[in-house]
Amino acid sequence: MEPEHLRFGGGATDTLLHPLVAVEMAVAVILILCLSRKLVLAPLLLAIFTIPLGQVVLVASMHLTVPRILILAGLVRWAVSQRSWPGRLFAGGANSLDRLFALWAVLSFATFSLQWLDTQALIKSFGTLIDTLGGYVVLRFLIQDIGDVRQAVKLFGLIALVMGACMLNERLSGRNVFGLLGGLPPMAMRDGAVRSQGAFEVYITAGVFGATLMPLLVWLWSDANSRIGAAAGIVGATVMTFTSQSSTSVSAFAFGIAALCFWPLRRQMRVFRWILVVTLTGLHLVMKAPVWALIARIDLTGSSSGYHRYMLVDNFIRHFGDWWLLGARDYNAWGWDMWDLSNQYVACGITGGLVTLFVFVWIICKSFAQLGTTRQLSNGNWRQKWLLWCLGAALLAHLVAYFGIGYFDQMQFAWYALLAMISAAVSEVKGLSVPQRQAALAAS
């Protein structure tokens, strides 16, 4: 049976805010509004990723989660800072990736609202718009250059270390310390195995957070001054990945590491891409089932639901006529547990239609294209090339994770942060003048 809060009209019926959470949130809001821009990222990320999403303030019929409140505070801070660069959205100016993301967020809001034509649906989609577009704007405002990228990765490494320790304790003791705050179950189990989730809503997103962070922590480790922090973060991220007991997170982890291993073959990637396309096409022609049936065979933990993922994709393709325009409302009638949209691409199409899905895929393609093009401009500066390659590896890890889960909790902000990092790194490398680029090459 579909939980009603996954669409709209459900959820908490009263405010749920633990005193410790209230104090942490209040301190974070004050720091966001008062600190210099370079320091705001720390209280924002630490609060978002250590407070369960179930902690919520109910105002009239609107659910204000802690991340949403922090994002609103960040938007206020961003609006005040606009006096520093009037007429421009960000310090370096908005780029094509920024515009694509804004288009996707607005399309998601509009199509979901038109699909239901319901006040509660409008309220729900407006809250989602704050999380998506507002979250991206705030993180894009705070991550403006490679120095900010390094700070963000260090903070994510610290979060991974703390969360990894808590999830390891959860695995050994069977009790989630974050569940004591309220809004989370005390323990998650499947087939007799504890699936650790930390402060995240589900164990899969907890594991995916660690898995997709690995390539960025490896990049941080390449900086001799940051190796201790990077190593600690790598340990935490690895523990998060494997204590979640999720095939999705393990797959994302493996693909992210594999992408880093392709670094020596980076000039031959076009060949590998064509080999992948030809292989998948050939398998589709010779297999008795469609090629996406391979998803059903993925079980890296002994308790995965790969068959559900396969049926979700299969029904999504077969019911194209039902969702292509504005999405579908009755997709839960397509089969058993079809309400569980544990695939980001499927979720994007069903809730937003074909155009929204197309723009979402375009964001991913544009990100890869910008990283590849900018890497060619680096001209022998291996530090810049390695950063761009690691960002691409992290992007690939997210792409793989999207086949097994749709981001709906704190994990969505890790995705927005990665896109902000890509924009910041690309803008800085492209923005260097020829003398500056030559000086950077000499310094390297």
Order of alpha helices (4+ residues) and beta strands (2+ residues): alpha-alpha-beta-beta-alpha-alpha-alpha-alpha-alpha-beta-beta-alpha-alpha-alpha-alpha-alpha-alpha-alpha-alpha-alpha-alpha
